[in-house]
Amino acid sequence: MPLKISGRLDVGLKSAIPSDLSKETTASEAVDEGSNARLNFSGSSDIDADLSSYFMIEMRFNADNGAQNDSAALFKDKAWVGLTSKKYGDLKLGRLHSPQYGVSTAGRYEAFSGDSYASMGTRGALAANQWNNAVYYTTPTTSGFNAGLTFSKGEKAAANGIGAHVAYNEAQHQLPLASNKSKTSGTPPPRDHGHVLHGRLLRFWRCACEQHLRPFQQSQHHQQWLARCLHCGCSDSLWPG
């Protein structure tokens, strides 16, 4: 199985005023990240004409000082293996993205290109994003549509989850809808949390508009509207070529 190594380094020089002017007035300059650095290892291998296997692991680190982003989990963002088939769909196991993160957020619906989009607030519409010990099945794509179902059996009762998605993807328009329900630690016992999230990306001419909407969260004690994010952007060449 061929090994592919990839990643991202997004570092720049930052000059900023203090976040709280009531406490400090001195501006600061520093080498800082636009978004967290990644180091990714992946590979795939054909089993027959239709079926292939694959894997992916990805760690995050701070590019300005080399420190590991999460001291508890080396491959914090991705750690999975899977089988994929055009005829039967895709089955993936491991530390996976939840439906609302992997399908409706995770930088897929951005009006602007580039690596620093994480600072634009679109990911504020998500909650729990990685699930351990998870299984995710996604149907084959037909006329741009697919659907998926996932289940996470955590090492403890406070980490179980179940979710699903329906998505439409074609060259100019992407419309996903995802929902998951998971347990979070609480005192007393763990609490159930349900989330629904919708994202969309509409492209026209040299412009794009994207929206994230996480309209609803429900727990044992309350339900509420949560987060909305909308922005548009256009691009064009300053000169031919």
N, C-alpha and C positions, 0 to 999 in steps of 0.2 A: 504494500500500500504506500504510494508516494506521500511524503510529508511536505506540507506547506507551512511556512512560517510567515506570519504577518503581524501587523500591529499599528499603533498610532502614537506619535509624539506631537503634542500641541503646546509649545512653550513660547512665551514672549516676555517682553519687558513691560511691566505694569507700573504706571504712575498714577496714584489715586489719592484723593482727599480722604480724611478719616471717615469711617462709617458713622461716627457719632461726634458731631462738631461741638456738642456741649461738654465733651470730656477732653477733646484733643483737637488741635488746629494744624498740626504739622502734617504735610503731605508725605507719602511714602513711595519709594521706588523699590521694585523687587523683580527678580525673575520668577514668573509664576505660570501656572497652567491655564489654558483656556478650558480644557476638559481633561479628565484623568487619562493617563497613558495606558495603553494596552499592549500585551504580548500574547499572540494567538498561535496555537498549533492545531492544524486540522489535516484531514486526509480522507480520501474516498477510494473505493475499489469496486469494480464491476464483478458481480457474481454470475450473472448471465445477461442476455440481451435487454432485459427489463429491470432486473433487481440489482441494487448496489448497496454496499455498506459504507458507513462514514463515521467519523468521530470529530469532536472539537473540544478543546480546553483553552480557557483564556484567563489570564491573570491581569490585575490592575496594579499600577504602581505610580508613585509621584515622580514625574520626570525631572522636577527641579532639584530633588535631593536623593532620588533612587530608592526611597523607602517603600516597602510593601504597603499597599493601600489597606489591607485587612490582615491583621496579625493572626487571626483565627482560621482564615480560609485562603490557601494559596491561589487556587483557581476559583475566585469569588464569582465571576460573572457567568462562565459557561463550563460545563463538564458533562459531556453526553456522548452516547453512541447511538446509532440508529440504522434502520433499513428503509430504503425508499424505492418506490415502484410507480411508474406512470399509470399502471393498471390498477393497483391496489391502494396506493397512497403512501403515507410516511408514518413510521413508528419510531419514536425516540424515547430513550431512557436515560436518567441521570439527574443532575442538577440543572433544571430547565427554567426558562422564562415562563411566568404565569401568562394566561391568555391576555389579560389587560396590558401587560408590559410587552410581551413578545409580538403581539399582533396589533394592538391599538396605540402603542407608544414607541419607546426604544429608538427614537430618531427617525422612524420611517416616514413620518408625516411632517415634513419641514418645508416651509416656503423658501428657505435659504439653504444653499449648499455650504460645504466647509465643515471643519472639525469642531468649531467652537459653538455649534448650535445648542449644546446642552445648557449654556448660560442664558438662553432666551426664555426659559421658564416653561417650555412645553411639557417637560417631564414632571411638573408639579401636579399633573392630573392623575398620577398613578399612586398606588399604595405598595403592597407586598409584590416584589418583582421576581425574585428567584425562589423556586420551590425545590427542596431536596427530595430524593427518592421518588421521583415523579415519572409517570408514563404519559406520553402525549401522542395521540393518533390524529392525523390530518388526512381528510379524504383527497382523492385526485381532484384536480382543478378542471371544471367543465364550464365552458363559456365564461370564463373569468371568475367563477364562484368556487369556493371551497369552504369546508367546515371542519372543526376539530373538537376533540374532547380530551381532557386531561384529568389525572388523579395523582395526588401526592400523599403517600403514606409516610408521615414523618417518624423520626426516631422516638418521638414522644407525642402524647395526645394533643399538645398545643401547637402542632405543626402540620396537621392534616389539611388537605385542600382538594377542591373539585372545581372544574371550570370548563367553559366551552367558548367557541367563537364561530362567527360566520363572517366571511370577507368576500369582497368583490375587488379584483385587481385587473386593470388593463393599462395601456400605455399612458393615458392622460388622467385617469381618475381612479382613486382608491378609497373604498368605503368599508372599514372594518367595524364590527360590533363584538365586544367581548364581555364576558361575565365570569366572575369567580367568587367562591365562598371559601373562607379559610378560618382557622382558629388562631387566635393570638393569645399570648400569655396574659393572665390577669389574676388579680387577688380580690375576692376568692376566685373560683375555678376559671379555666380558659373561656374566652368569649367567641361566639361566632360572628364573623364579619362578612357581609356580602357587598360586592362591588360590580357596577356596570359602567363600561366606558366605551365611548364612540369616538373614532377619529376619522377625518376625511382630508384628502388632498385633491384639489381640483387644479389642473394646469390648463392655461389658455394663452396663446401666442407665446410671449417670453415671460409670462407671469404665472404665479402660483399662489393659491390661498389654502391655508391649512387650518384646521380646527380640532382641538381636543375638547371633549366634553365628558366629564365624569359626573353624571347627574345624580347618582344615588348611592348611598351607603347605608346599610342597615346592620345594626347590632342588636344585642339582647335588650338594650335600654333605650335606643333612639334611632331615628333615621333622619338623614339630612342631605341637602344638595351640597356638592363639594366644590369642584374646580372647573373653570372654563378658560380656554386660551384660544385666541384667534389672531393670526397675523398673515399679511400678504407681502409678497416681494416680487420685483421684476428685475430682469437683467438684460443687458444688451452689450454688444461690442463697442468699444470706444473708437476703434478704427478697423478697417477691413483686414481680415486674416488674423 
